[in-house]
Amino acid sequence: MLRVEINGKGREVGDGRTVAGLLEDMELDGRLVVVELNGQIIRRTEIADVTLRDGDRIEIVHFVGGG
């Protein structure tokens, strides 16, 4: 198990978990969020390829529609 920080809160994730897998676990649609990993924005086309590491800091921002 790895220990990561998501939006300021600690969380354990399985070894080898990708950003896409994390979003799935959190029931989030990758098309509706922006993910920042250790200060770098992750492109949507790359989230399935980016593997999380122990101590990673992740910020997830949801798009909100409105008028």
ZALOSE-291683 format. One record per residue: x, y, z of N, C-alpha, C in turn; residue number from 1. Coordinates in steps of 0.2 Angstrom, whole numbers, plus 2048, in hexadecimal, padded with zeros to 3 digits. Layout:
BEGIN
n_px|n_py|n_pz|ca_px|ca_py|ca_pz|c_px|c_py|c_pz|resi
X|Y|Z|X|Y|Z|X|Y|Z|NUM
...
//
This chain:
BEGIN
n_px|n_py|n_pz|ca_px|ca_py|ca_pz|c_px|c_py|c_pz|resi
804|7FA|800|800|800|800|804|806|800|1
802|80B|7FD|805|812|7FC|801|817|800|2
805|81C|803|801|821|806|802|827|802|3
7FC|82A|800|7FC|830|7FC|7F8|836|7FF|4
7F9|83C|7FD|7F4|841|7FF|7F0|844|7FA|5
7EA|844|7FB|7E5|846|7F6|7E1|84C|7F9|6
7E2|852|7F5|7DF|858|7F8|7E0|859|7FF|7
7E6|858|801|7E8|859|808|7E6|854|80D|8
7E3|84E|80B|7E1|849|810|7E5|842|80E|9
7E8|83F|813|7EB|839|812|7E7|833|80F|10
7E9|82F|80B|7E6|829|809|7EA|823|807|11
7E8|81D|808|7EC|818|806|7EA|815|7FF|12
7EE|813|7FA|7EC|810|7F4|7F1|80A|7F3|13
7EF|806|7EE|7F2|800|7ED|7F9|801|7E9|14
7FE|7FD|7EA|804|7FE|7E6|802|7FD|7DF|15
805|801|7DB|805|801|7D3|7FE|805|7D1|16
7FB|808|7D5|7F5|80C|7D4|7F6|811|7CF|17
7F2|812|7CA|7F3|818|7C5|7EE|81E|7C7|18
7F0|824|7C5|7EB|829|7C6|7E4|827|7C3|19
7E3|824|7BE|7DD|822|7BB|7D9|81D|7C0|20
7DD|819|7C3|7DA|814|7C8|7D8|817|7CE|21
7DC|81C|7D0|7DA|820|7D6|7D3|824|7D5|22
7D3|827|7CF|7CC|82A|7CD|7C7|826|7CD|23
7C8|820|7CA|7C3|81A|7CA|7C1|819|7D1|24
7C6|818|7D6|7C4|816|7DD|7C0|81B|7E0|25
7C1|822|7DE|7BE|827|7E1|7B7|829|7DE|26
7B6|825|7D9|7AF|825|7D5|7AF|82C|7D1|27
7B5|82F|7CE|7B5|835|7CB|7B6|834|7C4|28
7B3|838|7C0|7B4|837|7B8|7BA|83C|7B6|29
7BF|838|7B4|7C5|83C|7B2|7C4|841|7AD|30
7BE|842|7A9|7BD|847|7A4|7BB|84D|7A8|31
7B9|84D|7AE|7B6|852|7B2|7BA|855|7B8|32
7C0|853|7B8|7C5|855|7BD|7CC|857|7BA|33
7D0|85B|7BE|7D7|85C|7BC|7DB|859|7C2|34
7E0|855|7C0|7E4|852|7C5|7EB|855|7C5|35
7ED|857|7CB|7F4|85A|7CC|7F8|855|7D0|36
7FD|853|7CE|802|84E|7D1|808|851|7D3|37
80A|852|7D9|810|855|7DC|811|85C|7D8|38
80C|860|7D7|80D|866|7D4|80D|867|7CC|39
80C|861|7C9|80B|860|7C2|804|85E|7C0|40
801|862|7BB|7FB|860|7B8|7FC|859|7B4|41
7F8|854|7B5|7F8|84E|7B1|7F3|84F|7AB|42
7F5|84E|7A5|7F1|84E|7A0|7EC|848|7A0|43
7E6|849|79E|7E1|844|79E|7E3|83E|79A|44
7E7|83F|794|7E9|839|790|7EF|835|794|45
7F1|838|799|7F7|835|79D|7F5|831|7A4|46
7EF|833|7A6|7ED|830|7AD|7ED|829|7AE|47
7EC|825|7A8|7EC|81E|7A9|7F3|81B|7A9|48
7F8|820|7A7|7FF|81D|7A7|803|820|7AD|49
801|824|7B1|804|827|7B7|803|823|7BD|50
808|820|7BF|808|81B|7C5|809|81F|7CC|51
805|81F|7D1|806|822|7D7|80C|81F|7DB|52
80F|824|7DF|815|821|7E3|814|824|7EA|53
817|820|7EF|816|822|7F6|818|829|7F7|54
813|82D|7FA|815|834|7FC|812|839|7F7|55
80F|837|7F1|80D|83B|7EC|808|840|7EF|56
808|846|7ED|803|84B|7EF|7FE|84C|7E8|57
7F8|84B|7E9|7F3|84B|7E4|7EE|851|7E5|58
7EC|855|7E0|7E7|85A|7E1|7E2|858|7DB|59
7DC|857|7DD|7D7|856|7D8|7D2|85C|7D8|60
7D1|85F|7D3|7CC|864|7D2|7C6|862|7CD|61
7C0|863|7D0|7BA|861|7CC|7B8|867|7C8|62
7B6|866|7C2|7B3|86B|7BE|7AB|86C|7C0|63
7A9|872|7C1|7A2|874|7C3|79F|878|7BD|64
79A|876|7BB|796|87A|7B6|791|87F|7B9|65
78F|883|7B5|78A|888|7B8|78A|88E|7B4|66
786|893|7B6|785|899|7B2|784|89F|7B5|67
//
